[in-house]
Amino acid sequence: MRNKRFLIGAAVIALVLAAGCENYLAGKREEAQQRWATSRAEMVTNMARHAYKRGDFARARDQLEPVIRSSTPYAPAYVLVARLSADQGDLDEARTYARTATTMDGASAEAWYVLGTVEQSLGHREAALNAFGKAAGEEPTHPRYTLAEAEMFVAIGQVDAAASSLAAACAQMPGSGEVHAAYGDVLSRLGRYEEATGQYRIALRLKPENAAPKERLAVALFRSGAYAEAEAILADLQGSEPGFASGWMGLMRADCLLALRRTDEARAMYLQQAEAAPKAVAPRVGLARCAILQDRLPEARQHLEKALKQHPGHAEANGLLGYVLAATGRPGEAVPYLKLAMQDPACQGRETIRHLLACAEESSALAPAPAP
């Protein structure tokens, strides 16, 4: 009887061990199958990525389709198919695939970044900002993710937050010229031009061949009142920019020359721009400024009248013409131009124009009535 019980017990133990062994082997088989599926998904995704880079979207999607159908949890495949869907205009499908990728691998910065680009295209700014922020958090030393977050901060009006984010990024990525340049852009947007010049200088040292930070440095220097250095940089850029003479850089260089009282040089540049673009207002206003500084008021009036013919509401042209008329003894005619200038809230020198207007109104009120 004891032998019988022993045999039964041994049989039960053998069955339990066999079942455990079978479960262990089944688990191993499942792990092996999963590893194979992931390896295959990686290989297929790499092939699809090459097709995508070549612009062969149809082939890329065909290659990815088996991976998506099999629900293999390989996030890069879903990231790529999300890109394909976005490029083909199906943003809702792209968002679904990108969200799936972030669920599969929440540490994938690229998955969050692609989701952010899709949300941005859909006009979901807060969702895009959240996704870009997670991408930047996962890979804080990758410029693209930080820049995307900063751009979205600016887009929703949180410029100070963008500045804080980029300041931290500059500390983490001191060798990234594009991050320093972007920080300079945000500082310029905040009116912190002197600080912006520092960031542009760093960006230029890191990538001297990149002309964009050099142009922005010139603008920041001009805005901060460093006209001599701004003019020197703009003069250096003149040879490399085909449209310099008739473009914004030529106009800014002329403004620098005028601010430095190099009036004849400024006048020559404004004249060149006016001849290249006869209907442009800014060169005419620049020529008027030169004429006023050289006490050629009738000439200044001619330039301003031409400018106002093209743009009747131009604040600076109205203000300058009001000054010219008042200075030549015609205060009554100056008043409407000065009032037009004051209507523009962005008009520079408002206090000066307000004073001129008050003087012109007082003078016109005291002027004798015309003889009958």
DABELBEL-V243591 format. One record per backbone hydrogen bond with DSSP energy under -0.5 kcal/mol. NH is the residue of the N-H (numbers start at 0). CO is the residue of the C=O. E is the energy in kcal/mol with one decimal. If there is no record, write none. Layout:
# DABELBEL-V243591
nh:NH co:CO e:E
nh:NH co:CO e:E
This chain:
# DABELBEL-V243591
nh:4 co:0 e:-2.4
nh:5 co:1 e:-2.3
nh:6 co:2 e:-2.3
nh:7 co:3 e:-2.4
nh:8 co:4 e:-2.7
nh:9 co:5 e:-2.7
nh:10 co:6 e:-2.2
nh:11 co:7 e:-2.3
nh:12 co:8 e:-2.6
nh:13 co:9 e:-2.5
nh:14 co:10 e:-2.2
nh:15 co:11 e:-2.5
nh:16 co:12 e:-2.9
nh:17 co:13 e:-2.5
nh:18 co:14 e:-2.6
nh:19 co:15 e:-2.7
nh:20 co:16 e:-2.7
nh:21 co:17 e:-2.5
nh:22 co:18 e:-2.6
nh:23 co:19 e:-2.5
nh:24 co:20 e:-2.9
nh:25 co:21 e:-2.7
nh:26 co:22 e:-2.5
nh:27 co:23 e:-2.4
nh:28 co:24 e:-2.7
nh:29 co:25 e:-2.5
nh:30 co:26 e:-2.5
nh:31 co:27 e:-2.6
nh:32 co:28 e:-2.6
nh:33 co:29 e:-2.5
nh:34 co:30 e:-2.7
nh:35 co:31 e:-2.4
nh:36 co:32 e:-2.7
nh:37 co:33 e:-2.6
nh:38 co:34 e:-2.7
nh:39 co:35 e:-2.8
nh:40 co:36 e:-2.6
nh:41 co:37 e:-2.5
nh:42 co:38 e:-2.4
nh:43 co:39 e:-2.9
nh:44 co:40 e:-2.5
nh:45 co:41 e:-2.1
nh:46 co:42 e:-1.9
nh:47 co:43 e:-2.7
nh:48 co:44 e:-2.5
nh:49 co:45 e:-1.8
nh:50 co:46 e:-1.9
nh:51 co:47 e:-2.6
nh:52 co:48 e:-2.4
nh:53 co:49 e:-1.5
nh:54 co:51 e:-1.2
nh:55 co:50 e:-2.6
nh:56 co:54 e:-1.5
nh:59 co:55 e:-2.0
nh:60 co:56 e:-2.5
nh:61 co:57 e:-2.3
nh:62 co:58 e:-2.3
nh:63 co:59 e:-1.6
nh:64 co:60 e:-1.8
nh:65 co:61 e:-0.6
nh:66 co:63 e:-0.6
nh:67 co:63 e:-2.1
nh:68 co:64 e:-2.8
nh:69 co:65 e:-1.9
nh:70 co:67 e:-1.1
nh:71 co:66 e:-1.4
nh:73 co:71 e:-2.8
nh:74 co:72 e:-0.6
nh:76 co:73 e:-1.3
nh:77 co:73 e:-1.0
nh:77 co:74 e:-0.5
nh:78 co:74 e:-2.3
nh:79 co:75 e:-2.1
nh:80 co:76 e:-2.2
nh:81 co:77 e:-1.8
nh:82 co:78 e:-1.9
nh:83 co:79 e:-2.3
nh:84 co:80 e:-2.3
nh:85 co:81 e:-2.3
nh:86 co:82 e:-2.8
nh:87 co:83 e:-1.6
nh:88 co:85 e:-1.6
nh:89 co:84 e:-2.4
nh:90 co:88 e:-1.3
nh:93 co:89 e:-2.1
nh:94 co:90 e:-2.6
nh:95 co:91 e:-2.0
nh:96 co:92 e:-2.4
nh:97 co:93 e:-2.6
nh:98 co:94 e:-2.7
nh:99 co:95 e:-2.1
nh:100 co:96 e:-2.1
nh:101 co:97 e:-2.0
nh:102 co:98 e:-1.9
nh:103 co:99 e:-2.4
nh:104 co:100 e:-2.2
nh:107 co:104 e:-1.9
nh:108 co:106 e:-1.0
nh:111 co:107 e:-1.8
nh:112 co:108 e:-2.5
nh:113 co:109 e:-2.7
nh:114 co:110 e:-2.2
nh:115 co:111 e:-2.3
nh:116 co:112 e:-2.3
nh:117 co:113 e:-2.1
nh:118 co:114 e:-2.7
nh:119 co:115 e:-2.4
nh:120 co:116 e:-2.0
nh:121 co:117 e:-1.8
nh:122 co:119 e:-1.3
nh:123 co:118 e:-2.8
nh:124 co:122 e:-1.4
nh:127 co:123 e:-2.4
nh:128 co:124 e:-2.8
nh:129 co:125 e:-2.3
nh:130 co:126 e:-2.2
nh:131 co:127 e:-2.9
nh:132 co:128 e:-2.5
nh:133 co:129 e:-1.8
nh:134 co:130 e:-2.2
nh:135 co:131 e:-2.7
nh:136 co:132 e:-2.0
nh:137 co:133 e:-2.1
nh:138 co:134 e:-2.0
nh:141 co:138 e:-1.8
nh:142 co:140 e:-0.7
nh:144 co:141 e:-0.7
nh:145 co:141 e:-1.4
nh:146 co:142 e:-2.9
nh:147 co:143 e:-1.9
nh:148 co:144 e:-2.0
nh:149 co:145 e:-2.5
nh:150 co:146 e:-2.7
nh:151 co:147 e:-1.8
nh:152 co:148 e:-2.2
nh:153 co:149 e:-2.2
nh:154 co:150 e:-2.2
nh:155 co:151 e:-1.7
nh:156 co:153 e:-1.5
nh:157 co:152 e:-2.7
nh:158 co:156 e:-1.1
nh:161 co:157 e:-1.8
nh:162 co:158 e:-2.3
nh:163 co:159 e:-2.3
nh:164 co:160 e:-2.5
nh:165 co:161 e:-2.5
nh:166 co:162 e:-2.2
nh:167 co:163 e:-2.0
nh:168 co:164 e:-2.0
nh:169 co:165 e:-2.5
nh:170 co:166 e:-1.4
nh:171 co:167 e:-1.8
nh:172 co:168 e:-3.0
nh:175 co:172 e:-2.0
nh:176 co:174 e:-0.9
nh:179 co:175 e:-1.8
nh:180 co:176 e:-2.5
nh:181 co:177 e:-2.1
nh:182 co:178 e:-2.3
nh:183 co:179 e:-2.2
nh:184 co:180 e:-2.1
nh:185 co:181 e:-2.1
nh:186 co:182 e:-2.5
nh:187 co:183 e:-2.4
nh:188 co:184 e:-2.1
nh:189 co:185 e:-1.5
nh:190 co:187 e:-1.6
nh:191 co:186 e:-2.9
nh:192 co:190 e:-1.3
nh:195 co:191 e:-2.0
nh:196 co:192 e:-2.2
nh:197 co:193 e:-1.0
nh:198 co:194 e:-1.4
nh:199 co:195 e:-2.4
nh:200 co:196 e:-2.2
nh:201 co:197 e:-1.8
nh:202 co:198 e:-2.4
nh:203 co:199 e:-2.3
nh:204 co:200 e:-2.2
nh:205 co:201 e:-2.2
nh:206 co:202 e:-2.1
nh:209 co:206 e:-1.8
nh:210 co:208 e:-0.7
nh:213 co:209 e:-0.5
nh:214 co:210 e:-2.1
nh:215 co:211 e:-2.3
nh:216 co:212 e:-2.5
nh:217 co:213 e:-2.0
nh:218 co:214 e:-1.9
nh:219 co:215 e:-2.7
nh:220 co:216 e:-2.6
nh:221 co:217 e:-2.3
nh:222 co:218 e:-2.9
nh:223 co:219 e:-1.8
nh:224 co:221 e:-1.3
nh:225 co:220 e:-2.6
nh:226 co:224 e:-1.7
nh:229 co:225 e:-2.2
nh:230 co:226 e:-2.7
nh:231 co:227 e:-1.9
nh:232 co:228 e:-2.1
nh:233 co:229 e:-2.5
nh:234 co:230 e:-2.4
nh:235 co:231 e:-1.7
nh:236 co:232 e:-2.0
nh:237 co:233 e:-1.1
nh:238 co:234 e:-0.5
nh:238 co:235 e:-0.5
nh:239 co:236 e:-1.1
nh:240 co:236 e:-1.0
nh:240 co:237 e:-0.5
nh:241 co:239 e:-0.6
nh:243 co:240 e:-1.7
nh:246 co:242 e:-1.1
nh:246 co:243 e:-0.8
nh:249 co:243 e:-1.1
nh:250 co:246 e:-1.7
nh:251 co:247 e:-2.5
nh:252 co:248 e:-2.6
nh:253 co:249 e:-2.2
nh:254 co:250 e:-2.2
nh:255 co:251 e:-2.4
nh:256 co:252 e:-2.6
nh:257 co:253 e:-2.3
nh:258 co:254 e:-2.4
nh:259 co:255 e:-1.8
nh:260 co:257 e:-1.7
nh:261 co:256 e:-3.1
nh:262 co:260 e:-1.2
nh:265 co:261 e:-2.2
nh:266 co:262 e:-3.0
nh:267 co:263 e:-2.0
nh:268 co:264 e:-1.8
nh:269 co:265 e:-2.7
nh:270 co:266 e:-2.5
nh:271 co:267 e:-1.9
nh:272 co:268 e:-2.1
nh:273 co:269 e:-2.7
nh:274 co:270 e:-2.2
nh:275 co:271 e:-1.7
nh:276 co:272 e:-2.1
nh:279 co:276 e:-2.0
nh:284 co:280 e:-2.2
nh:285 co:281 e:-2.5
nh:286 co:282 e:-2.5
nh:287 co:283 e:-2.1
nh:288 co:284 e:-2.2
nh:289 co:285 e:-2.2
nh:290 co:286 e:-2.3
nh:291 co:287 e:-2.4
nh:292 co:288 e:-2.5
nh:293 co:289 e:-1.6
nh:294 co:291 e:-1.7
nh:295 co:290 e:-3.7
nh:296 co:294 e:-0.6
nh:299 co:295 e:-2.0
nh:300 co:296 e:-2.6
nh:301 co:297 e:-1.8
nh:302 co:298 e:-2.0
nh:303 co:299 e:-2.3
nh:304 co:300 e:-2.5
nh:305 co:301 e:-1.9
nh:306 co:302 e:-2.1
nh:307 co:303 e:-2.7
nh:308 co:304 e:-1.3
nh:309 co:305 e:-1.1
nh:309 co:306 e:-0.6
nh:310 co:306 e:-2.1
nh:313 co:310 e:-1.9
nh:317 co:313 e:-2.4
nh:318 co:314 e:-2.7
nh:319 co:315 e:-2.8
nh:320 co:316 e:-2.5
nh:321 co:317 e:-2.4
nh:322 co:318 e:-2.0
nh:323 co:319 e:-2.7
nh:324 co:320 e:-2.6
nh:325 co:321 e:-2.3
nh:326 co:322 e:-2.9
nh:327 co:323 e:-1.3
nh:328 co:325 e:-1.4
nh:329 co:324 e:-3.0
nh:333 co:329 e:-1.4
nh:334 co:330 e:-1.6
nh:335 co:331 e:-0.6
nh:336 co:332 e:-0.6
nh:337 co:333 e:-2.3
nh:338 co:334 e:-2.4
nh:339 co:335 e:-2.1
nh:340 co:336 e:-2.1
nh:341 co:337 e:-1.8
nh:342 co:338 e:-1.0
nh:342 co:339 e:-0.6
nh:343 co:340 e:-1.2
nh:344 co:342 e:-0.7
nh:346 co:343 e:-1.8
nh:349 co:346 e:-0.5
nh:352 co:348 e:-2.4
nh:353 co:349 e:-2.9
nh:354 co:350 e:-2.1
nh:355 co:351 e:-2.5
nh:356 co:352 e:-2.7
nh:357 co:353 e:-2.3
nh:358 co:354 e:-2.4
nh:359 co:355 e:-2.8
nh:360 co:356 e:-2.7
nh:361 co:357 e:-2.2
nh:362 co:358 e:-2.6
nh:363 co:359 e:-2.5
nh:364 co:360 e:-1.8
nh:365 co:361 e:-1.7
nh:366 co:362 e:-1.0
